[in-house]
């Protein structure tokens, strides 16, 4: 399982993104959830392919939102719903 960062370190890390990422942002929460699901899949069975796709999708959405020279505006469909 992954180790978690102390809250102050996580906040500092997320502040380095442009624009800064909020640890309560849906994109961040979905990425963490996808990583947790991957950890569980790895422990429970031999196939992690679906969980890996969910991590990739959540990471891509997070990257597009927070690590881009031109942050993407929200759409009518919340990106965190698209990652599921």
Backbone as a ProteinNet text record, in pm:
[ID]
protein_1_A
[PRIMARY]
XXXXXXXXXXXXXXXXXXXXXXXXXXXXXXXXXXXXXXXXXXXXXXXXXXXXXXXXXXXXXXXXXXXXXXXXXXXXXXXXXXXX
[TERTIARY]
82.2	0	87.1	28.4	100.5	104.3	213.4	219.9	160	96	38.5	132.3	130.5	209.1	137.6	214.6	149.8	77.4	-33.4	-113.4	-33.2	59.3	135.3	226	280.8	362.5	276.1	160	68.4	24.2	-12.3	-53.8	58.7	182	297.5	319.8	306.1	323	216.3	91.2	-17	-8.3	53	69.1	168.6	251.1	350	287.7	164.6	98	50.3	38.5	-12.1	-137.7	-253.6	-284.2	-268.9	-252.1	-236.7	-355.8	-327.2	-432.3	-479	-607.6	-668.9	-679.8	-634.2	-645.3	-789.2	-885.9	-1026.4	-1090	-1010.8	-1061.8	-1105.9	-1216.3	-1265.9	-1161.6	-1082.1	-980.5	-876.9	-836.4	-737.1	-799.5	-919.7	-987.6	-1006.9	-1044.5	-1062.9	-932	-824	-693.7	-655.9	-674.8	-645.7	-733.3	-860.9	-952.2	-910.2	-869.8	-825.3	-699.5	-609.2	-487.6	-521.4	-615.9	-659.4	-721.4	-804.2	-866.1	-759.6	-655.9	-546.4	-475.6	-447.4	-383.2	-466.6	-598.1	-685.7	-687.3	-692.8	-693	-563.6	-452.8	-323.5	-317	-382.4	-381.3	-477.9	-589.1	-695.7	-684.9	-618.1	-617.8	-506.2	-494.5	-385.7	-407.5	-531.4	-558.7	-580	-498.8	-512.2	-539.4	-573.1	-586.8	-693.5	-812.7	-919.1	-879.8	-823.1	-779.9	-670.1	-581.6	-475.5	-534.3	-636.6	-702.7	-767.4	-827.3	-888.3	-782.9	-668.2	-559.2	-511.3	-490.8	-444.9	-542.2	-671.9	-772.8	-775.5	-775.7	-778.4	-652.8	-538.2	-413.5	-414.2	-468.3	-475.2	-565.8	-679.5	-770.8	-704.1	-638.2	-568.9	-460.9	-383.9	-277.2	-332.8	-438.9	-497.8	-548.6	-599.2	-656.7	-548.8	-443.6	-351.8	-207.9	-168.4	-27.5	-17.3	-85.7	-91.3	-65.8	-1.8	17	-116.1	-214.3	-346.4	-449.5	-473.3	-567.2	-701.5	-758	-882.6	-1000.7	-1092.4	-1212.2	-1300.9	-1387.2	-1480.3	-1582.7	-1642.8	-1747.3	-1876.3	-1981	-2107.7	-2097.7	-2014.7	-1990	-1867.8	-1884.8	-1770.9	-1667.2	-1543	-1435.8	-1423.2	-1445	-1429.1	-1533.8	-1647.1	-1745.2	-1700.2	-1627.1	-1581.1	-1474.4	-1403	-1293.6	-1343.8	-1468.6	-1519.5	-1565.6
-118	0	125	232.2	358.5	421.6	490.6	571.8	706.7	767.2	898.7	1005.7	1118	1232.5	1301.1	1357.2	1440.3	1556.6	1603	1708.2	1831.2	1874.6	1995	1969.9	1850.3	1819.1	1805.5	1744.6	1731.4	1868.9	1955.2	2090.4	2163.7	2149.4	2212.6	2159.2	2028.3	1967.5	2016	2014.7	2057.4	2206.7	2284.6	2428.3	2455.3	2357.3	2377.1	2370.5	2320.8	2316.2	2455.5	2478.9	2607	2581.1	2618.2	2680.6	2580.1	2627.6	2535.2	2439.9	2316.2	2215.1	2210.8	2200.7	2192.4	2045.2	2006.4	1864.7	1815.8	1907.1	1865.7	1871.4	1902.9	1910.8	1773.1	1766.7	1636.5	1560.2	1631.9	1564	1494.4	1558.8	1499.2	1381.9	1400	1293.1	1171	1193.1	1081	1010	1085.7	1022.2	936.2	987.4	908.6	783.7	798.6	683.3	578.3	624.3	530.6	457	527.8	462.7	361.1	395	299.4	175.4	195.8	82.3	-4.9	57.9	-19.1	-102.2	-41.4	-115	-235.7	-217.2	-327.8	-436.5	-396.9	-494.5	-574.8	-508.6	-577.4	-679.1	-649.3	-741.9	-858.1	-834.2	-934.2	-1029.2	-988.8	-1075.8	-1044.7	-1129.8	-1113.5	-1001.3	-958.4	-859.5	-721.5	-627.9	-489.6	-396.7	-454.6	-375	-266.2	-299.8	-199	-92	-133.5	-36.3	54.6	-1.4	79	181.9	142.5	238.2	352.2	319.6	423.4	520.1	467.8	554.9	643	583.9	662.4	774.5	742.5	842.7	953.3	916.5	1016.4	1102.7	1041.5	1118.3	1213.9	1169.7	1255.8	1376.2	1351.9	1461.9	1558.5	1505.3	1591.8	1673.1	1607.4	1675.2	1786.2	1757.3	1858.5	1978.5	1953.6	2060.7	2142.7	2077.8	2146.6	2158.8	2089.9	2096.3	2131.8	2236.6	2276.7	2425.9	2468.5	2611.7	2680.6	2605.5	2659.5	2572.6	2597.3	2511.2	2503.6	2384.1	2358.6	2402.5	2475.9	2513.4	2391.9	2399.5	2290.6	2278.8	2164.8	2142.5	2110	2086.9	2050.3	1914.9	1825.9	1696.7	1711.6	1688.3	1700.3	1595.4	1639.4	1550.9	1431.3	1450.7	1338.1	1230.9	1265.7	1164.8	1087.2	1151.9	1085.8	982.2	997.9	906.6	773.6	766	641.4	544.9
0	0	0	-49.9	-54.5	83	108.4	228.8	196.1	292.9	270	322.6	255.7	300.4	415.5	507.5	609.1	540.8	597.9	532.9	491.1	572.8	535.8	414.8	401.2	284.1	159	174.3	60.9	12.8	104.7	68.2	-3.4	45.4	-19.4	-159.7	-176.2	-308.1	-405.2	-363.1	-451	-483.1	-395.5	-420.8	-532.7	-567.9	-674.3	-813.5	-823.9	-953.6	-991.7	-1121.8	-1170.3	-1251.5	-1207	-1078	-965	-841.3	-728.7	-718.9	-684.9	-671.2	-526.4	-509.8	-377.9	-339.5	-218.7	-179.7	-167.9	-170.4	-167.8	-306.1	-409.2	-546.1	-593.4	-667.5	-715.7	-797	-875.8	-958.2	-869.9	-761.2	-671	-595.1	-546.5	-472.8	-562.2	-688.1	-780.4	-810.9	-822.6	-845.4	-725	-604.9	-484.4	-477.4	-511.8	-510.4	-612.8	-729.9	-833.7	-788.8	-723.4	-673.2	-563.7	-476.9	-374.2	-438.1	-540.5	-610.1	-675.6	-730.2	-790.6	-683.2	-567.9	-458.4	-418	-407.3	-369.4	-476.2	-602.4	-711.6	-711.9	-686.2	-684.4	-571.2	-461	-347.7	-365.8	-437.5	-445.3	-563.5	-667.7	-783.4	-880.7	-980.6	-1075.9	-1177.6	-1199.9	-1303.3	-1242.5	-1288.1	-1242.7	-1361	-1475.5	-1598.2	-1587	-1539.2	-1525.7	-1424.4	-1313	-1212.3	-1268.2	-1348	-1410.3	-1506.1	-1581.4	-1671.9	-1593.1	-1479.7	-1396.9	-1343.2	-1302.5	-1255.8	-1370	-1487.3	-1602.7	-1636.6	-1636.9	-1669.5	-1565	-1437.4	-1330.3	-1332.8	-1358.9	-1365.6	-1484	-1597.4	-1714.9	-1687.4	-1624.7	-1592	-1495	-1393.8	-1298	-1369.2	-1454.2	-1528.1	-1617.2	-1689.3	-1776.7	-1697.5	-1578.7	-1498.3	-1427.6	-1376.6	-1286.3	-1332.4	-1434.7	-1474	-1621.6	-1656.8	-1795.6	-1804.9	-1913.6	-1935.4	-1958.1	-2005.7	-2033.5	-1963.4	-1832.1	-1758.7	-1829.2	-1831.9	-1901.7	-1816.6	-1873.9	-1798	-1775.5	-1674.8	-1647.4	-1758.1	-1768.3	-1867.5	-1794.3	-1870.4	-1808.2	-1738.1	-1789.3	-1725.1	-1637.4	-1509.3	-1419.6	-1454.8	-1465.7	-1507.3	-1414.5	-1283.4	-1191.6	-1216.3	-1272.7	-1309.5	-1432.1	-1519.9	-1641.7	-1610.4	-1498.4	-1466.1	-1414.2	-1376.6	-1317.8	-1421.5
[MASK]
++++++++++++++++++++++++++++++++++++++++++++++++++++++++++++++++++++++++++++++++++++

